Amino acid sequence: MGRLSSYVAVLSNRGKLLVFMNLLFFGSVFITVVVLNWYLPPPFYGEHSSPFPHLLQYDPFWQFWIIFINNLIVSSFLIITLPGFAFFPLSGALLAFRAYIWGELIYNQPPFVLLAALPVIVLEGLAYTIAAVSGIVVGMSWIKPRWLYTESVGRKTALKKSAKEFLILYLFIIFFLFIAAIAEVMFLFLY
């Protein structure tokens, strides 16, 4: 129990940044949907084919692993976290761009599909916001360590501390994306 509480403490230390990234992500999704509803004609909900025909050819076990690995490696690490290592504002900007893309995808879906996919949207969105936080933390540690840590530490020490935080934050990301992949496979069978 002590290890879990120390992991949660790492997450709560970045609470303000996590709240801001959640507001940025889910607010951007909401604003995109509202703006598209305002300016584009309402979508037609006639015949609706599956948007995932390539995934339906696999059995559920492989669907789960394809979704999980893609979300973990490509979506959260390569697209959101890794650019933040080089320049920390990129993680937030790419998170907002991903939210815009999700808003476009959600806009033209029928309401029953949106309600069925809501758990997946929330879990993946939370994982992506934590991924953005981890990219920002590591990026800021070598650019401006004083912005992260109250004690005076050098860049090398700050980078080591942020690397430990990064690994702990990625445990949360793995957990949320694992649950989201299970929910997404279940959604694919319902849809």
Secondary structure as GFF3:
##gff-version 3
##sequence-region A 1 191
A	DSSP	alpha_helix	2	13	.	.	.	ID=ss1
A	DSSP	alpha_helix	15	39	.	.	.	ID=ss2
A	DSSP	alpha_helix	60	69	.	.	.	ID=ss3
A	DSSP	pi_helix	70	81	.	.	.	ID=ss4
A	DSSP	alpha_helix	82	86	.	.	.	ID=ss5
A	DSSP	alpha_helix	89	107	.	.	.	ID=ss6
A	DSSP	alpha_helix	111	143	.	.	.	ID=ss7
A	DSSP	three_ten_helix	145	147	.	.	.	ID=ss8
A	DSSP	alpha_helix	155	190	.	.	.	ID=ss9
###
